[in-house]
């Protein structure tokens, strides 16, 4: 089991907007109201064909570890994606995510062994490749992916946490899980072991859909109805993202807060 300490460094990519042929996206991160540093990281990146890769990573291991692990993850995935050709199939997307996440897991693990101040560091990761036909997600830890479409708003990922395992096996209720004293214990993280298992899932991604990724600093403070309400209200993606960060801070802001939104639309959102 892996305990996520509640410490955290500022992420340069805060507020970055990207536009694709039929997609708009925004990424935001905030250190919250309590933490002195931000160990979260992430971004929205494009490959050679302009396809989006959205990533959120929530580092752990203290200021000298968690921010290193999340930064290494994002830097590696960003560079690899920039040199990637068009993703044609869901199998290609899943293979890419599995291969690159395995590689960065090894990089983080080796770095922690060679640098004593980073011993035990790791990070969650949720990543999504978005194409005009589908979106493919991979996740490790408790950073989450959601979809908002004509069927409603639903979580696509499964938390790799002690509390979620207790819920899944019927030992506690979801209501009990919200205030469980060991809520920050992970059963799986990137970079803490030499090998790592991840979940992958592919969904149909159509015009009008929203893909939403976030760290637990947001999902612990903003419920699903509130997220859905913000995504469906009028306004730009940047306004919607900012409103969600503000809401998480208003509800306590004890942890770092990070989110990425990808909207499949023909309408171009104006950026600042």
C-alpha positions in Angstrom: 0.0 0.0 0.0 1.2 3.5 -0.8 0.4 6.5 1.3 0.1 9.8 -0.6 1.5 12.6 1.5 -0.3 15.9 1.2 2.6 18.1 0.1 3.2 19.5 -3.2 5.5 22.9 -7.1 4.0 25.3 -9.5 3.2 23.8 -12.9 4.0 26.0 -15.9 1.3 24.6 -18.1 -1.5 26.1 -16.0 -4.3 27.5 -18.2 -2.9 26.2 -21.5 -5.5 25.9 -24.2 -5.3 23.8 -27.3 -7.4 23.6 -30.5 -7.8 20.6 -32.8 -9.7 20.2 -36.0 -12.9 19.4 -34.2 -11.9 19.6 -30.6 -11.2 22.2 -27.9 -9.4 21.6 -24.7 -8.2 23.3 -21.5 -5.9 22.3 -18.7 -5.7 24.0 -15.3 -3.9 23.3 -12.0 -3.9 25.1 -8.6 -2.0 24.4 -5.4 -5.2 24.8 -3.4 -5.7 26.8 -0.2 -3.6 24.7 2.2 -0.5 23.2 0.5 2.6 25.3 0.0 3.6 23.4 -3.2 1.9 21.8 -6.1 2.9 18.2 -6.8 0.2 17.8 -9.5 1.2 18.2 -13.2 -0.3 17.6 -16.6 -1.2 19.1 -19.9 -2.8 18.7 -23.2 -0.5 17.9 -26.1 -0.7 17.3 -29.8 1.1 14.7 -32.0 2.2 15.1 -35.6 -1.4 14.8 -36.8 -2.8 17.2 -34.3 -4.5 14.6 -32.2 -4.8 15.3 -28.5 -3.2 13.6 -25.5 -4.6 14.8 -22.2 -2.8 13.9 -19.0 -3.2 14.5 -15.3 -0.6 13.3 -12.8 -0.7 13.6 -9.0 2.8 13.2 -7.5 3.5 11.7 -4.1 6.6 11.3 -1.9 7.1 14.7 -0.5 8.4 17.9 -2.1 11.6 16.3 -3.2 9.8 13.3 -4.7 6.2 13.8 -5.8 6.8 16.9 -8.0 9.8 15.1 -9.6 7.7 12.0 -10.4 4.8 13.9 -11.9 7.1 16.2 -13.9 9.1 13.3 -15.3 5.9 11.6 -16.3 4.5 14.6 -18.1 7.8 15.6 -19.7 8.3 12.1 -21.1 4.7 11.6 -22.4 4.7 15.1 -24.0 7.9 14.5 -25.9 6.9 11.0 -27.0 3.5 12.2 -28.2 5.0 15.1 -30.1 6.9 12.5 -32.2 4.0 10.1 -32.7 2.2 9.7 -36.1 -1.5 9.5 -36.5 -3.3 7.0 -34.2 -5.7 5.0 -36.4 -7.2 2.4 -34.2 -8.1 1.8 -30.5 -5.6 -0.9 -30.4 -2.9 1.5 -31.6 -3.9 3.9 -28.8 -3.9 1.3 -26.1 -0.6 -0.1 -27.2 0.9 3.4 -27.2 -0.3 4.2 -23.7 0.8 0.9 -22.3 4.2 1.1 -23.9 4.9 4.7 -22.9 3.6 4.4 -19.3 5.7 1.2 -18.8 8.7 3.1 -20.0 8.2 6.1 -17.7 7.5 3.8 -14.8 11.0 2.4 -15.3 12.5 5.9 -15.5 10.9 7.0 -12.3 11.8 3.8 -10.4 15.4 4.0 -11.5 15.6 7.7 -10.6 14.3 7.0 -7.1 16.9 4.3 -6.6 19.8 6.5 -7.7 18.7 9.6 -5.7 18.1 9.0 -2.1 16.1 12.2 -1.6 13.5 10.8 -4.1 13.3 7.3 -2.6 9.7 6.0 -2.7 8.4 8.7 -5.0 5.6 8.0 -7.4 2.6 9.5 -9.1 -0.9 8.7 -10.2 -1.6 9.1 -13.9 -4.7 9.3 -16.0 -4.1 9.8 -19.8 -6.5 10.0 -22.7 -5.8 9.9 -26.4 -8.6 11.6 -28.3 -9.4 11.0 -31.9 -12.4 11.9 -34.1 -13.8 8.4 -33.6 -12.8 7.3 -30.1 -11.0 8.2 -26.9 -8.7 5.7 -25.2 -7.8 6.1 -21.5 -5.2 4.6 -19.2 -5.0 5.1 -15.5 -3.0 4.2 -12.4 -3.9 5.4 -8.9 -6.9 7.6 -8.0 -6.8 10.4 -10.6 -10.0 10.0 -12.6 -11.5 10.1 -16.1 -15.1 10.9 -16.8 -17.3 11.2 -19.9 -20.3 13.5 -20.5 -22.4 12.5 -23.4 -26.0 11.9 -24.4 -26.2 9.0 -21.9 -25.2 11.3 -19.0 -22.1 11.8 -16.9 -20.1 8.8 -15.8 -16.8 7.8 -14.4 -14.7 5.8 -16.8 -11.8 4.8 -14.5 -11.5 2.7 -11.3 -9.6 4.1 -8.4 -6.7 2.0 -7.3 -7.1 2.8 -3.7 -7.7 1.0 -0.4 -11.0 2.7 0.2 -12.3 1.9 -3.3 -11.3 -1.8 -2.8 -13.3 -1.8 0.5 -16.3 -0.3 -1.3 -15.9 -2.7 -4.2 -15.9 -5.7 -1.9 -18.9 -4.5 0.1 -17.0 -3.8 3.3 -17.9 -0.1 3.5 -20.5 2.1 1.7 -19.7 4.8 -0.7 -20.9 7.3 1.9 -18.5 5.8 4.4 -15.7 6.1 1.9 -16.1 9.9 1.6 -14.8 10.4 5.1 -12.6 7.3 5.6 -9.4 8.0 7.5 -7.3 6.0 5.0 -8.7 7.6 1.9 -5.3 8.7 0.7 -3.8 5.1 0.7 -3.2 3.9 -2.9 -2.8 0.3 -3.9 -1.2 1.1 -7.2 1.0 4.0 -8.4 3.5 4.9 -11.2 7.2 4.5 -10.4 7.0 2.9 -7.0 7.7 -0.6 -8.2 9.8 -2.0 -11.1 6.7 -3.2 -12.9 3.2 -1.7 -12.9 -0.3 -2.7 -14.0 -2.7 -0.2 -15.5 -6.3 -0.1 -16.7 -7.2 0.9 -20.2 -10.6 1.6 -21.8 -11.8 2.9 -25.1 -15.1 4.7 -25.7 -16.8 6.2 -28.6 -16.1 10.0 -28.7 -18.7 12.0 -30.6 -19.6 15.6 -31.3 -21.0 17.3 -28.2 -19.1 14.9 -25.8 -16.9 16.1 -23.0 -13.9 14.1 -21.6 -12.9 15.2 -18.1 -9.8 14.2 -16.3 -8.9 15.3 -12.7 -6.8 14.7 -9.6 -8.4 13.7 -6.4 -8.0 17.3 -5.1 -11.0 18.0 -7.3 -13.0 14.8 -7.2 -12.8 14.8 -3.4 -14.3 18.3 -3.2 -16.7 18.6 -6.2 -19.3 15.9 -6.7 -20.4 14.5 -10.0 -23.6 16.5 -10.2 -21.6 19.7 -9.7 -19.0 18.7 -12.4 -21.8 17.9 -14.8 -23.6 21.1 -14.1 -20.4 23.2 -14.8 -19.7 21.3 -18.0 -23.3 21.8 -19.3 -23.7 25.5 -18.4 -23.0 28.2 -20.9 -19.5 29.7 -21.1 -16.1 28.9 -22.5 -14.1 25.9 -21.5 -11.7 28.1 -19.6 -14.6 29.6 -17.6 -15.9 26.1 -16.8 -12.5 24.9 -15.7 -11.9 28.0 -13.6 -15.3 27.6 -11.9 -14.5 24.0 -11.0 -11.2 25.0 -9.4 -12.9 27.8 -7.5 -15.5 25.4 -6.3 -12.9 22.9 -5.0 -11.2 25.7 -3.2 -14.4 27.0 -1.7 -15.1 23.5 -0.4 -11.8 23.4 1.5 -9.0 23.2 -1.1 -6.9 21.0 1.2 -5.1 19.4 -1.8 -3.7 20.4 -5.1 -6.4 20.7 -7.8 -5.9 19.7 -11.4 -8.2 19.1 -14.4 -8.2 18.7 -18.1 -11.3 19.0 -20.3 -11.5 17.9 -24.0 -14.7 18.9 -25.9 -15.6 17.4 -29.2 -17.1 20.2 -31.1 -17.1 22.1 -34.4 -17.3 25.4 -32.5 -13.9 27.0 -31.9 -13.6 28.4 -28.3 -11.9 31.7 -28.2 -8.8 31.8 -25.9 -7.0 34.5 -24.1 
